Amino acid sequence: MQRIILRDEISLEDIAIDSITSLFERDQPGCFKNILEPFNSWQPPIKTEEEALFFLTKLVQKRAEQYISHLLRESDPLFSKLADSVNYLLKKYSYRKTSYFGTIFIINSETENISGKTIPIEEFEKLPAELFTGKKNLLQNIFLYLNSETSYASAIPFNSLIHKLKELNTALYNISESTTEQNDNIEINSIVAQALNKTIQKLDDTYISKEKLSMDEGEKFRKALMDISRDIKDGGVNPGLYKYLLAHIQALDEETYKQKYHNILEYLLKVLKQNIADELVQ
């Protein structure tokens, strides 16, 4: 999350506001539909001001979690892939996600509520690396360690887990009902490099060889794609793609970029992300 804030030059306040803006959109009669509908369906029914405040707090927490998760997925295809794999494990081995003081945690499906102090992010990052290299027993091993070696509650912070897996270059490979044996580790550098090579080949075949871009322009695009691939490995792509070309075409103004290059670079970024996703499941 900190990387997104630094890279996109936004603040926590910006994220907080953006995450709940949709709650205050009015429908045709002028009602706050996105608040009214969950309010009316809340169980047990809300009768007091304290219950209403609790409901509103939970609703805001959920929207903030969804928005942050969306930001992380959009900015980092590797995070998205790992998150999907962990979500599969939750369904397969009877775990579920719950919100606790604004953080998403993984708990046993039989656990009603989190009780006790949860593990701080900085402490979670210090857990032994061998806990995160397993396959089917990944979550079980972490829960066992939390219960036997720490005094923290039996709850795993979801986003911290994904970041830990990524940091260790650990992939949950393509976990599915029909696939049970794959390598425990995937070299991220190798994956991104192969995906980049395929994307550059697409650049050559679609734009340079057909003279939609000159050789010199093509070289600038190659360098921009290399910069983008490095950012993907480091945590995510700057949404201002213009900056990637500006680094190699010094006199490029934004208007020229929008007219001549934006659609091409945006398309090649989609190709790069798809190539990375394809490499991950091979």
N, C-alpha and C positions, 0 to 999 in steps of 0.2 A: 504494500500500500504506500509506503514511504517513497518508493521508486516512482510510482505514478504521480504522486504529489510533486516531487522534484522535477520529473521529466516534463509534466504538462503545466507546470507553474500554476497549480491550483492549490487552494487551502482546504483544510478540514471543514471550514465553514461552508465553502463552495459545495463540497461533497454532501454535507448534511442538508443543505438547502435543496440541491438537485434531487436528492433521494426521496424527499417527501413532497415535492412540488405537485405531483400528480394527485395527491390526496385532496388538494384544494381546488381541483378543477370542477366546475359546475356543469350539470347537464341542462337539458332544455328547460325544465321547470325552475332551474336556479338552485337545485339542491347539490350538496356535496356527496355525490353518489358513491365515490370510492371510500367514504367514511360511513355513510348511512347504511349501506348494504351489509358490511361486516358487523356493524353495531347491532343491527336488527337480528342477525343470525348468531350472535355471540351467546355461548352457553356457559353457565346459567345466565338468564336474562339480566341485564344491567339495571339496577334499581337505585343505586346511591351515587353520589358524587365521587366517592372513593373508588367505586367499581368502574365508573366512567373514566377516571384518571388512569387506572390500571389498564383498562382496555386500550386507551389512546397510546400509552407508553409501549404496550406490546405491538400495536399496529405500526408505530413509528420505527421500533426496533426491527421489525420484519422487513419493512420497506428499505431501511438502511442496509440491512444484510444483503437483500436482493440486489440493490444497486452496487454495492461494493463488489459482490461476487460477479456481477455483470462487467464492471470495470476490469477486474482481474482477468476474466475470460477473454474480453475483447482485446486487451493489451498483450496477452501472452498465450499463444496457442498451446504451448507445452503445459502451462497451468491448467488450461481447459481440458486437455487430454487426461492428465492425472486426476483431476477432479471427477471426470466421468468414470474413471476406473475405480476410484474410492467409493463413489456412489453405487457402483455395481456391487462392491463388497458389502455395503450396508444392507442392500436388499437380499443378498445371497446368504448372509450369516446373521440375520436377525439383529441388526443394529438400527438406530434411527438418529436423526439430527434434532436438536432442540436449541432454543435461544436462551441464553443466560447472561443478563446484564450486557446486552448488545453484542455478544459473541456467539457464533454458531459452534456447538459442541456435538461430538458423537457420543452417544450413550447406548447401553444395552436396551433393547426394546422393552424389557420387563421393568426397567427403571422408570418410576413416575416423574421424579424431580431430582435435580442435582442437589446434593447436600454436602456441605463442607466447602473448604476453599479449593478453587480450581487452580491448576498449574499455570503460573505466569508464562507468557510467551518466551521470555529470555531463559527460563528454566527448561521449557520444552525443547528449545533449540540445543540444549546441552545434553539431552538424553543420548545414550550410547547408540552409535551408528548402526550396530548390528540389529537393533530392534526394527529397523526400517528396510532391511534387505530381504525379508521373507516374502512369501507369496500368499498362500491362502491364510496363513496365521498372522498376517501383519497386525491387524487390529487386536486380535487376541493377545499377542505378545506385548503390545503397548499397554493394554489394560492390566495384564498380569504384573508388569513392572510398576505401574502406578499404584496398584493395590499392595504389592509386597515390598517395594523399595522406597516408596515415598508416603507422605501423609496427606497427599492431595486427593481430591474427589476422583471418582472413577468416571472421568470425562475427558475426551480428546478434542482439543481445539481444531476444528476442521481446516480452516485456511492455513494455520501454522503447520499442520500435517502435510498439506500439499506443498508448501514452500520447502519443508524439510526434505521431502522426497525429491523435489527438483534440485535442491542444493546438493544432494548426494548423488545426482545423476542416476537415480533409481527410477525405473519405469515399472508400472504394474502391467506391462506388456499388453496384450489384447485379451483381457480376461473375459471369457465367454463360456457358455455351457459346452461348446464343442472344442475349446482350446484349453488344455490344462498344463502343457509344458512349453515354456518359452524361456529365453534368457532372463535372469533376474535384473541385469543391468543393461542399459542402452547408453552408448556414448553420445551425448547430446551434440558435441562438436561434430562428430561424424555425420549425424542425422542432418544437421543444418547445412553442412558443407555439401552433402549429396543433393539436398533440396535446392540449394543455391545454384549448383551446377545445372540442374534441370531447368531452373527458372531463367538462367542466362541463355541456355540453349533456346528457350521459348522466345526470349528477346531477339536473338539472332535470326531465328526462323520467321518470326511474325513481323518484325519491324525493320531490322537492318537489311536483311537480304532482299526485302521487298521495297527498300528505299523509302520507307515511311519515316525512318530516322537515318541521319547521315552516320558515317563511321565514327566521327568525333562525338556526335550526340550519343551514339550507342555506347561508347566508352564511358561517358559521364553516367549513363544509366547503370552500367556494370558496377561502377564505383559506388553509386548510391545504393544499389541492391546489396553490395558487400557491407556497407554501413548498417543497413536495415537488419541484415542477418546477424550482425554483431549485437545489435540492440535487442533482438529477439532472445539471444542467449543470455543477455544480461538482465532481462526482465520485461521487455516490451518495446513496442514501436512508438515513436513520437507521432501523434495523430496529425501533426503539421508536416505532411510529406514534402511540402515545398522546401523545407530546410535541408533535406537530404540532397536535393539537386543543387540548391544554392551553394552548398559546400564545394561543389565541383564546377559550377557555372557562375562565376563571381558576379557578372553583370545581370543575372537573371532577376527580373522584377516579378511580382506576384501575378500581375495581369497576364504577362506572357506565359508564365507557368500554367495558369488556369486554362488558357486558350490552346496551348500546344502540348503540354506534357502531363497535366494532372490525371486525365483519364488513363493514359498509358501506365503511369507509375502505380496508380491505384489498382489497375488490373493485374500488373505484375506482382504486387504485394499479395493479392488474393491467390495468385498462382503459387507463390512461395509458401504461403500458409498451408495451402492444400497439399503441396509436395511434402511439407514437413509432416502433416497428418498421415499421408500415405506411407512415408518412411517409418513412422512409429508403429504402424500395424503390420508391417512386413516381418 
